[in-house]
């Protein structure tokens, strides 16, 4: 059950990140490339330069769902045993 939630939240975060990278490519080609290869610039682009009608939803989907997936995976999904 919890693994399914981790996958779901991770997938939502991934899709929102892809939409943000596509918007960066529409803005300028170098911004899209830097967003694709540098996560820090992707965060900057999301918070400062993103001009999209559903900006808040994309921010929550990318950052919020990614953080929820990370917390669920760290706390509730059992780790593989060390051999």
ChimeraX attribute file (.defattr): number of C-alpha atoms within 10 A of each C-alpha:
attribute: neighborCount
match mode: 1-to-1
recipient: residues
	/A:1	6
	/A:2	12
	/A:3	13
	/A:4	9
	/A:5	14
	/A:6	21
	/A:7	13
	/A:8	15
	/A:9	20
	/A:10	20
	/A:11	17
	/A:12	19
	/A:13	23
	/A:14	17
	/A:15	14
	/A:16	21
	/A:17	23
	/A:18	15
	/A:19	13
	/A:20	26
	/A:21	22
	/A:22	17
	/A:23	18
	/A:24	24
	/A:25	17
	/A:26	11
	/A:27	14
	/A:28	10
	/A:29	12
	/A:30	11
	/A:31	18
	/A:32	21
	/A:33	15
	/A:34	17
	/A:35	24
	/A:36	18
	/A:37	10
	/A:38	11
	/A:39	11
	/A:40	11
	/A:41	15
	/A:42	23
	/A:43	17
	/A:44	12
	/A:45	20
	/A:46	24
	/A:47	13
	/A:48	9
	/A:49	12
	/A:50	19
	/A:51	14
	/A:52	12
	/A:53	8
	/A:54	9
	/A:55	14
	/A:56	12
	/A:57	13
	/A:58	21
	/A:59	19
	/A:60	15
	/A:61	21
	/A:62	25
	/A:63	18
	/A:64	16
	/A:65	21
	/A:66	22
	/A:67	16
	/A:68	16
	/A:69	22
	/A:70	14
	/A:71	13
	/A:72	16
	/A:73	17
	/A:74	12
	/A:75	9
	/A:76	11
	/A:77	13
	/A:78	9
	/A:79	9
	/A:80	6
	/A:81	5
	/A:82	4
	/A:83	3
